[in-house]
Amino acid sequence: MTSTDTRQPGDGRDGQDVPGRERDPIDPPTQVIPVVPPTGHPDGHDDGETQYYSVPDARHGESATTAVRGVDPPTQMLHAEGRPPVPAQASGPRGPSSPRPADTEPVSRLWIWLSPALALLAVALLPVAAATTNLDELGGWGLAQVLGIAGWLALACAVGACVAELWSPRPRVPMLGTATGILILCSTGMPSVVMPEARFTTAWLISGFVDAISNGNGVPPQGVDARFYWPAFFAQWAFFRDAAGVTQLDVVLRWFPPAVVAVWAIGVYALAKSMLGGHRAPWVAAWLFVGLNWIEQDYFSPQATGIVLLLTVLTFALGPLATRRTDPLGASHWPSGTATKLPLWRRWTVAAMTPPNRPTLPPRQLLLIYFCASLCLLAIAPAHQLTPFAIIGQLAVLAVVGRFRGRGLVLVAILAVAVYVLIAGRDFWLTQLSLITGSGEDDGALQSGVADRLAGDTGQIAVKLMRILVPGLTWLLAIVGAWVYWKRRRDLVPIALAAVPMAFAAVQSYGGELFLRIVLYGLPILTILGADALRSFARKNRGREKILAVGMLLTFCSVIVIRGGNDAYMNVTAEDIAITRDVYATTPPGSKIMPISSVGPYGLTGIGKYDRGGNIDGKNCPALAADPIPCINLEYPDVILAYKSMELEGVVLNGKQPGWTLDVIRQAVASGKYTLTYQNGFDAVLRKNAAGPQ
């Protein structure tokens, strides 16, 4: 069984002379000693657990780095006398080039066909799940309350396909990728499958932003919404829409969440491949990321694209640009126990002053990587408010500890944000400085992000408590993984990367979404550390893998419950969309069109052309539902929209009596100010009488 060298290029342990490069005096020559452990990995596969120890180099009399798998450091002391090491392969029954048993033994047909069969069965069950899910019965428990048995079976089959392929003696990367895609479709994408239209009110509002830029010849409307100060995402999709010759993005909105989560999972897999090595652990990290991603910021939004760019930059930094500082004792690894350690302050000082090693990639490849990373940093600055600062913070940590070559990227990111804020966003920051300094209430973010959200019926409270519990368990698992990672590599940088977004807690005025951002920005690294913890747990007893498989199924079932908890008032029907578009098409521009409550597709078009209300001083009426009849009298909109989702929001979330929207409609009509022009159940349109009250 041949050892696999998992060292990263340019990590200071390759011992290769790079053409045109002078050897650093503290970068001694290294020798690679492929040593096979007496007992290999139980499944006969590479596990990415290569250890590096310092042994004397007989040719130079200097410390060198040896790649040793499965051999304790004391076993290397026999090399201390300068005798050349003897590869362990020479004493085995097979020569150094002999194939591993797992590569020669035939794979059972069960392992060949089990994963594809489960994956096909999961896909076949999805249409049945859509047909058997009764969305009219949505309540406080959300989608989990009405999802048909076929939907749960599809999810179980998708999990089974992933686990079966992972347990195969020779896992196939294409099959693992296919199973992962189906798993995403059956979990994150389940609402897209069973709901005929895209859910989530904000997705429809952002679609309206795209429509406004497209109809405004590329110019964002002024004074409408602060998000127009970061218009890159809206302009991008306006271009796509116009280039495709379409007038709406309904299909894109519906399937955007599973598509963007698939891209995120690719980024997490690439990061895990760099950090953990091995063939199986990176896939587990990707699945763990999908299963713990309840934050639901993957709807059609700039935030979703921002995470793609963030993962791209981190993949560059921890992949082809990854490196390690050379230890002050002269070895490019953690000092061995037999070496005399310098004082801690001196080691830190020397480490901070020592530049990281140069990556061994050719200059053209490095230039291309730097160029692509710079493009990502430039692209995110005009697209989202917080994501650039998350990237800057994480890159700064990597630069300070010398974990990647390319500290100029930090400068590029800072300059991109500074130039954009000072020029394009100047008007916003001059009038909205409180978003940086905070409102002066230290508990504002905690109150709006946690306490104020614990409202609603039993289902709503349970779902929201789960949203608090899951991040806590995620961090606990990641801390265990950080300890495992530390014991193997003496490296605490990953947990520091996950902690960087916590600095956003200072942005008190960002509102209840703040804690969602903190969890989301740290989740890729947290799940990678969590995968390392699970790998260590399973290696102690291979029977524990069955426990982890059951845990994976429960995790993905819980993500259906948590993500779908708000679906009672986030569900959008085709009728909602049709009546909204008809209202905007038949109402003169400049009219005031308001929904009873701020849910539903009320903002899918007409942004900048119609008055959306909520600007009356002296009365808190951001939505009419705050105090329906007084707010209607105060705002006096030309058109009032009502959807079933508004009715359910009031009942399951705000404790209102069933039928409260119908009471509001009856009172508005009885006042003589409005005429009911359309009604079908809870969907209704009221128009202001031209003659005024009768």
N, C-alpha and C positions, 0 to 999 in steps of 0.2 A: 504493500500500500504506500503510495507516494505522497509525500507531504506537499501541500499547496501553499505557496508563498502569498500571503494576503497583505503584504506591505504596500502602503500607498506610495506612488511615485512622489519623490521630492520630500519625503518625510524625514530625511536625514539618516535613513537606515539602509539605504540601498547599496552603498558602497561602490557606486558606479561613478566613474569620471565622466563628467559631461564635457563634450568638446567645447573649447573656448572658455572654459571655466577653471579658475585657479581653485585648488582645494583649500577650503577654510582650515586654518591651523587647528581649530577645535573640532573639525569634522574628520576623524581618523578613518583610515580604510577599514572596511568591514568585510567579513567573510560570511557567506551564507552556508549554513550547515543543515541540509535537509535531514532531519532525524524523525523517524517514524516511532510513535509511542508503542510500547509493548502491547498495549491493548487499544485498538482504535475505537472510533466513535461507534456506538452500538449499531447504528444503521449503516455503517460503512461509508459515510459521506463526510465531506469537508464541513466543519462546523464554524470556520472562521475564527478559531480561538488561538491563533498563533501567538506565542509568547516570545519576548525578546529579552535576552540576557547578554551581559557583557563578558566576553572571554578574551584572553590575551591573544594577540596575533603574532605567531612565531616569526613572521617575516619582518615585522616592523617594531615588535616589542611594545605595541600600543593596544589600548582597549578597543575591541571591535564588537559589533552587534551580531548575535547569532539568532537565527530563527529556529525556535524549538517548539514543537507541539507536544503537549502532554508529558513533558519531562520536567521534573522539579529542578529549581536552580541549583541545589547542591550537586546534582549529577553532573554538572558542567565543570566542577572543580578539578576533575581529572585533566583538564586542558591547561591548568594553571602552570604546568611545567614547560609549556611551549610545545608539547607533542601534538602533532597534527591530529585533528579529530577523525574518527573513523565513522563513516555513515552507517547507520543501523541497518540499511537495506542489504549491506554486503553479507550480513550474517543470517539473513532470512532465507527461507526456501525459495523465494522468488527473487529475481534480479531487480536492480533499481528501476528498470523500465517495464517490469511486469505489471499488467493491469490489475486493478482492484477486483476483488471477488464480485462486488456489486455490479461491475461493468461487464462481467462475463456471464454471470448467472442469468438465465431467462426470467423475465418478469411474468408473473401470473396474469392470465387474462382478466381476472377480477380487478387487478390494479389498472389494467389498460382501459377497461370499459366502464368501471364504476363511476368515475368522476364525470365523463361525458354524458352518461345516462342520467345521472342526477341533475346535471346542468340543463339538459334538454327537457326533463320533466318539470323543472322549475319554470322554464320559459313557457311551456305548454299550459301550466296552471295559471299564468297571469291573466289571460282573457277570461277564464272562469272566475278569477277573483274580481275582476272588474264588473262582471255580470251579476255576481252574487252580493256585492257590497251595496247596501241601502243607505245612500247618503242623506236621505230624508230623515233618518233616525239619529243624526249626529247630536251628541250631547256633551256633557262636561268632560267625559273621558276621551273625546275626540275620535280619531280614526280607529283606534284599537277597539272601540265600542261597537263599530259597525262592520269592520273588516270581515269578509267571509272566510270560512275555513280554508278555502283554496288559497287565499293570500298567505295565511300562516304556513300552510304546507309548502308553498312555493319558496318562502323564506327558509324553511327547514331544509329543503332540497338544495338550495343555493349554498347554505352553510355546509351541508354534507358533501357537496361537490368540491369545495375548497379543502375541507379536512381530508377527504379521500385522496386527493392528489398530493397533498402535503405528506401524507403517510406512505405514499408509494415509494418503493425502493429507489426508483429513479424519477423524481418529479419532472414533469415537462413544463418548461416555461410558458409556451403558448397556451397550454391547458390551464395553468395557474392564472395567467392573465385573463383568459376567457371566463373562468370561474369567478374571478374577482369582479369583472364587469357585470356578470349576472347577479352577484351578491349585492352590488351597489344598486342595480335596477330593482331588486326585490326588497331593499331596505330604504335607502334614501329616495329611490325613485318610485316607491309604492304609491304615494299620492298622485304622481304623474300618470301612473297606470290606471288607477281606479277613478280618478276625477277627470271629467271631460275637458275642463279648462284649468289653467294655472291657478293655483291658490296663492295666498299671501297678498295683502292689500298693497304693500310697498312695491312689489314687482310691477303691478299695474300702474302705479304712480310713476315709477321710473320709465315705464313704457311711454307714459304721457310726456316725460321730459324729452325722450328721444323724438317723439312726434313734434314737440315744440321746436326743437333745433332743426329738424328736417323741414318743417313748414316755414321756419324763419330764415331760410337760406344760410344755415350754419351759424347763426348768431343767437346765443342764449338770451332768453328774456331777462330783463333786469327787474330787481325788486320783487321777485315772485317767491323764490326759495333759495336758501343759503347754499344748497348743493350745486346750484348753477355756477358757483365760483370755482368748482372743480369739474369742468364739463367734459373731460377727455372721454370718459366711458360713453356718455350720451352722444357725443359727436361721432365716435367710432361706430356705434350701432346705427346712427342716422345715415352714415355713409354706406354701411352694409345694406340697410333697408332700401335706400335709393338705388344702389347699384343692382340690387335684385329686382327692382321694379315692383315692390309690394308696398302696401299702405298700412300694414299692421304686423305685429310680431307675436301674435297669440301662440303659435306653435313653438316658437323659440322660448317664450316664457314658460310654457308647460314642461318642456324637456331640458331646460337649462340646469336645474339642480343636479340630476344624476350625471349629466355630461361634465359639469365643472368639478363635481366630487371625484369623478374618474380621473380627471387631470390632477387634482390634488393628491390622489392616491399614488399616482405615478411619481410625483415629487417626493412623497414620504418614502416610497420604496427606494428611490435613488439615494435619499439621505441615509436610510437605514443600511443600504448596501455599503456606503462609505464608512459608517460609524460602527456597524456590527459585524460586517462580513458575513460569510456563510451563504447558504443557498435557500434556507427555509426562514430564518429569522426576519429578513426584510419583508417577506410576504405577510408574516404574522403582524409586523408593525403596521403595514398598510391596512390590514383588516381591522386591527385594533383602532386605528385612526377613524375608519368609517363607522365602526360600532360605537365609538365614544363621541362622535361628532353630532351632538344633539343641538348645537348652537343655532343651526339653521340660518347661517349667513351665506348660504350657497344659492339663494334665489337670484334672479336677474338683477345684478347690482354691481357698482364699482368695487365694493368690498370683495366680492367673489374673484374678480379679475386681479385685485391687489394681492390676494393670497397666492394666486398662480405666480405672479412676479416675485413675491417674497420667497417662495419655495425654489424658484429658479435660481435666484441669487445665492441662497443658502446651499443649494446643490453644487454650484460652481465653487463656493468658498470651501466646503467640506469635502469636495471631490477632487477635481483636477488641480485646484489651487491649494489643497490641504498640505500642511507641513507641521513640523514640531520644532520648537526651540531646542538648541543643543544644550544639554545639561552643563552647568558650570564645572563639573568634574571632568568634562571632556568626552562624555559618552552621550550619544543621541537617544537616551532612554532614561527611565527613572533609575537613580543610583542603586546599585546592588547593596545588599546588606553588609558585605565585607568592606565596602569603600568607606573612607573617612568622610563624613558629611560636613559641609561647611555650615556656619550659622545660618539660620533661616533668613534673616534680613539680608545677608550677603548673597545668598542664592537667589532671592527675589530680585535684588538690585541687578545682579549680573544677568539674570534671565530677561529683565525688562530692557536692558541695554543691548542684548544680543539679538541681531536681526534673525528672522526665521530663515530656514534653508530655502534655496531656490528650487522650484519644481523642475523636474527633469524633462518636461515637455518641450518640444521644439518651439522656437520663438514664434513661428507663425501661428501655431495652435494657441499659445498663450495670448497672443495679440487678439485672436478671434474671440477667445473666452472673455478677455477684458472688455472687448467691444460689445459683446452680447450682454454682459452684466451691466455695463454702463447704460445701454439702451433700456434695460428693465428699470434701472433706477431713475432714469429721466422720464420714463413713461408713467411711473406711479405718482410722481409729484403733482401733476395736474388732474389726477383721477380720484384721489381719496385723501381725507384729512389726516388720518392717524397712521395708516399703513407705512408711509415713508419713515416715520419716526421709529416704528418697530424694526424696520430693516436697518436703519442707522444704528440703533442700540445694539442689535445682535452682531452686526459687522464690527462695531467698535469693540465689543467684548472679544471677538475672535482676533482682532488686530492687536489688542493690548497683550493677550496671552501668546501671540505669535503662532496662531493656528492656521493662518492662510497667508499666502503671498499675494499682495495686491492691496496694500493699505490705502492706495490712492482712490480705491472705490468708495471708501468712507468719505473722502473729500468730495468726490463727484456727487454722492447722495446729498451731502450737506449743502453744497452749492446749488444743486437742482431745487431743493426745497426752499432755500433762502431766496433765490432769484425769483421763483414763482410767487412766493408769498409777498415779497416786497414790490413786485410789479403787477402781476395779474390779480393777486388777491389783496391788493393794498386797501381797497375800499371796504372789504369785508373785515379785515383785522382792525381797521381804524374805528369801526363801529361795534365790533363784537369781541372786544378784547377779553371780556369776562369768560369766554370759552377757554382761554389760556390760564388766566389768573384764578378762576373759580368764582363761585358766588359768595364766598365767605362763610358758607355753612359746611363744616367739616363732614357732617353725616349726610350731605345731599346725595352723593352717588350711592352710598350704601342704602339709604332710605328708598331711593327710586329704583335701584337695581335689584334689591332683595325684598325688603319689608313691604313696599307698596304692591309688589306682584303677588304676594300670598293672599289672594282674594278669589272669591268664586265659590262654586258648589264643591261637593266632596271630590269629584273627579278633578276639578281644576286645582284644588289644594294638593291632592296627591301627586299630580303630574309636576307641579312646581316644586314640591319637596324633593322629588326625584331629580329635578334639575339642579338642586343644591347638593344633593348627595353624590351624584355622579362625578362632578368636578373634584370633590373631596377625595373620593376613591381613586380617581385618576392621578391626582397628585401623590397620594399615598403609594400607589403602585410605582409611580415614577421615582419616588425617593428610594424605594427598595432597589429599583433598577439602577439608580445612580450609585448606590453602594456596591452593587455587583460590578458595574462598569469601573468604579474606582479600584476595586480589588484586582481587576484584570489589567487595567491600563493606567492606574493612578492619574485619573483625569476627571475633574469636576466641571469642565467647561460646558458639557451638555445641560446640566441642571441650571447653570448660570444663564444659558441662552433661553431656557424656558421661563426663568424668573424676570428677564428684562421687561416683558410687557406689563409687569406689576407697577412699573413707574407711571403708567397711565392713570392710576388711582388718583393722582394729583389733579387730573382734569375733571374737577367736580361737576362742571356744568354740562358735560357731555350727555348726562342723563342715564336712564336705566340700561341703555345699550352698552355702557362702558364695561361692565363685568363680562358681558358676552365677548367683547373684543379681547379682553385680557386672556380669557380661556382659549379663544380661537388662535391667537398668535402663538401661544405656548404649546398648543396641542400636538403639532407634529413632533417636536422634540420629546414631549411627555410620553407619547405613545411609543416612540423608539426605545426610550429607557424602560418603559413598561414591558415591551417585547423582550428586552434583555433579561428582565426579572423573571418572566415566564419561561424563557429558555433555561435559565439556571434552575428554576423549580422543576422542570420536566426532566432535566438530566440526572437529577438525584434518584429518580425512580420513573422509568419509562411508562409505568402504569398510570402516572399522573396525567399523561396526555389525554386520556379519556375524560378526566375531570375538566381539563381545559377545553375540550371539544364541547362538553355540556355548557360550560361557562360562556363559550362563544355564542352558542345558540341563545342562551338567556340574554346575553348582551344585545344581540340584534333584535330580539323580541322587545326588549326594553326601549330600544331606540325608536321603534314604531310607536310605542306608547308616548314617549317624551316628545318626539318631533311632531306627532299628530295631535297633541293635546289641545291645541288651539283651533283645530279644523272646524269646530262647530261654527265659529265666526270668521274663519279664514277661507272657507269654501266659497268658490265663485261659480255661478252657473252660467250657461249659455244665455239664459233669459236676462240675467243681470247685465251682461255685456251688450246684448241687443238693445235693451231699453235705454241704456246709457248712451250708446252711440246715436240712437234716434233722437234723444233729447238734445244733444249737442248739435246735431244736424238741423234741427228745427227751431233752435233758439238763437236770436240775434246775438252776435258778438258783443261783449261788454256786459251782458246780463249776469246776474248773480245766481249761480247754481250751487246748492249746498246739499250734502247728505244729512240725514238725521243723526248718523253716527259715523265716525271715521274708519269704517271698514267697508270692503267691497270695492269694485272697480270704478269708483266715481271720478278718478283722475286719469283715466286711460287716454284722454285727448283733451284738447282745449286749453292746455296750460298756457298762460300768458294772454289768452284771448277772452277769457271769462273771469269774472270776479268769483273767488272761492270763499269769500267771507272771512269771519273770524278776526276782523280788524276794528271792532267796536270798542272804544275805550270805556272803562268803568264797569264792564260786565265780562265775566269769564265765559265766553261762548266760542271756544275753538271749534266746538261741534255743537249742534243743536241739542244733542242728547244730554248735555250738562244740565240743562233745565229747559226742556223742550218748548213749552208754550211761551214763556217769557223770552227765550232766545229767538224764537221765530218772530215774535213781535218786534224784538230789537233789531235783528238782522234784516227781516222782511225780504227774504230772497225771492227772486223771480221764479225759481223752480226748486222743488224739494224732492230728493230721491230717497227711496226706502227699499231695502233688500231684506231677505230672510236672515242673512248673516247678522244684520243689525239687531233683529229681534232676539236671536240666540245669544249674541254678545251680552245684551242686557239681562237675559235670564240666567245664563250659566256663570257669567263673570261679575255682573254688577248687582245681582240679587233683585232684579225687577220682576214684576208679575208677568206671567205669560200673556201675550196680547198687548203689551204696552205700546208697541209701535202703532197698532191699529187704533188704540185710544188717542194717540197723538194725531193721527190722520183725521179721525172723526172730529176732534176739537178744532183742528185747523180749518176743516171744511165748514164746521158749524159757525166759526167766527165770521164767515162771509168773505174772507180775504183770499181764499184759495178754492180751486176747483179740482176735483180728482179726475184726471184725464186718462189714467191707466191703473188697473189693479188686477193682480193675479196672486191670491194668497197674501203673502207679506210683501211682495214686490209691488211698488206703487210709484206713481209720478203725480205730483201736485204742482199746478201752475197758478201764479198770482192772477187774480182777476184784474182786468184792465181798468174797470170802473171803481176799484177799491172796495172797501167793505160795503155790504148790502144791508 
